[in-house]
């Protein structure tokens, strides 16, 4: 009869999970990127379902991270418009 050790138990857990578990910190990062991403339609619900899935692999999380980073708003778009852009906008309704 083989005696079991703590190391055997840990190896058994990681063998079952195949070492492909995405940790909660990564999931939190993906969700925060999803919140600020420029997404049209219902794609955000599909992405959120995939982030919350128990079988999310590290490769999928990395790919999702790349996609969500590409969907982030541009830095200039997050600031106030230039004076010329503001003047152009004001002229559109001041006839």
PyMOL commands that set and color helices and strands:
alter all, ss='L'
color gray80, all
select helices_A, chain A and resi 6-17+24-36+43-52+58-70+76-78+83-93
alter helices_A, ss='H'
color red, helices_A
deselect
rebuild
show_as cartoon
